[in-house]
Amino acid sequence: MTTPDNQTLLTRSLAAVWHPCTQMQHHAAHGAMSLPLIPILRGEGAWLHDFDGNRYLDGISSWWTNLFGHANPRINAALKTQLETLEHVMLAGFTHQPVVELSERLSDLTGGALGHAFYASDGASATEIALKMSFHYWQNRGEPQKNRFLCLEGSYHGETVGALAVTDVALFRDAYAPLVRQSATVMSPDARQARSDETAIDVARRAAAALETRLQAEDGRIAALIVEPLVQCAAGMVMYDPEYLRLARALCDRYGAHLICDEIAVGCGRTGTFFAHEQAGIRPDLLCLSKGISGGYLPLSIVLCRDEIYAAFYDADITRGFLHSHSYTGNPLACRAALTTLDIFKEDDVLARNQIRAKKLRAALEPLRQHPQVRHLRGQGMILAFDVKTDDPAFSRRYYRAALNRQTLLRPIGNTVYLMPPYMIEDAEIEQLGSVAQEALAEALTGC
Ligand SMILES: Cc1ncc(COP(=O)(O)O)c(C=O)c1O
């Protein structure tokens, strides 16, 4: 196999690969709207290396997946061993050690509250599974009127047709509106909405009151409320107080609806605790995990549920079972990567060490608080974000290019710039993220 150079691979990719979340013509554009496509040869630690000797600091963990660095030696070694043992077997009618161990360990991490694990490959599928399980649970329980879902304003739970029903992002949803059975949205507890006399807790209470009004109006027809606990990431790192989760839990109990926590982005230590919902002292009925659970190595998603939900499907009648399946469900390599990820959390005391890293990341961004166009500098664990006051529609692309020119991958969501680096990031890399965040801002705002 010959190694191509950057330009050759770029040209071939543009001809043959349809890239995700991209208007492909922007890759061919020039000027403010241009969007570079970067060929990557290899990864090492927090760095991505191209074919021409350039490298990029992965400040967003490759779409929030990578926890312990690229080509992590421990995960690599575990995968090599697993590869020699069992690469894949269908999970219907068969089982294997990695999937059993992973299910048991995840159950333990929820204190045994969510003791049944259902597997898929990507986040959107986990959302679909959680929605279908909730819906089917109420059918099996003889309450078919509970067939609607609630989600938060600005929510993002994936882009398959079912997941779009609970995704409130017009850019992703509107083109497919006729295909989608849209769910009702309720007020987001976004702490930035605090009035001058309000705290984040007050906003959380206001949003919970709006939720209660909606649950009352729906009169027992809501199957589940789905939330991204603590941070609505794709909405632009919208952060909120855990009080909302406590109140939402109580309301779901009172009105007989499930609470689904989508921790696809915020799980696995991202917000400071292993699961984000732990900060509210609650447990959901259904929990979705993906992204970081395999260390950012392999497509894997998991829906954990309570005994009561599992029991409602356990029956002699096949149609009362949960017949959902994917070919690669519970893939042994992906489960092995996840088990090694859990080992690293334990062996390296990752959550405690992340507290120190998060403090350093906050300090590195702190000078931006004085910037006249920066608003709402905020942080939650290993997620840092700020909003930029600008009307420039090309801001995020300008910023992305300016950061790439400084060997750093930072990809704003609209006018929100955020850092979400791998957990093994070193002090010098944190400093680089801080200085590039500021320099890229100055460059992106120039000429607007
Ligand atoms: C909260 C949340 N849910 C679901 C998804 C969808 O995951 P996937 O892209 O793997 O389908 C994402 C992806 O960013 C997400 O952030």
The ligand as a Tripos MOL2 file, in Angstrom:
@<TRIPOS>MOLECULE
LIG
   16    16     1     0     0
SMALL
NO_CHARGES

@<TRIPOS>ATOM
      1 C1        -26.9280   13.9780   23.0820 C.3       1 LIG1
      2 C2        -26.7650   13.2400   21.7960 C.ar      1 LIG1
      3 N1        -27.6340   12.2750   21.4880 N.ar      1 LIG1
      4 C3        -27.5300   11.5570   20.3550 C.ar      1 LIG1
      5 C4        -26.5280   11.8030   19.4480 C.ar      1 LIG1
      6 C5        -26.4430   11.0130   18.1770 C.3       1 LIG1
      7 O1        -25.3170   10.1730   18.1940 O.3       1 LIG1
      8 P1        -24.7520    9.5860   16.8100 P.3       1 LIG1
      9 O2        -24.1250   10.7580   16.1050 O.co2     1 LIG1
     10 O3        -23.7640    8.5580   17.2140 O.co2     1 LIG1
     11 O4        -25.9150    9.0250   16.0590 O.co2     1 LIG1
     12 C6        -25.5960   12.8110   19.7330 C.ar      1 LIG1
     13 C7        -24.5220   13.1200   18.7860 C.2       1 LIG1
     14 O5        -23.8570   14.1260   18.8620 O.2       1 LIG1
     15 C8        -25.7330   13.5610   20.9270 C.ar      1 LIG1
     16 O6        -24.8820   14.5430   21.2390 O.3       1 LIG1
@<TRIPOS>BOND
     1     1     2 1
     2     2     3 ar
     3     2    15 ar
     4     3     4 ar
     5     4     5 ar
     6     5     6 1
     7     5    12 ar
     8     6     7 1
     9     7     8 1
    10     8     9 2
    11     8    10 1
    12     8    11 1
    13    12    13 1
    14    12    15 ar
    15    13    14 2
    16    15    16 1
@<TRIPOS>SUBSTRUCTURE
     1 LIG1         1 GROUP 0 **** ****
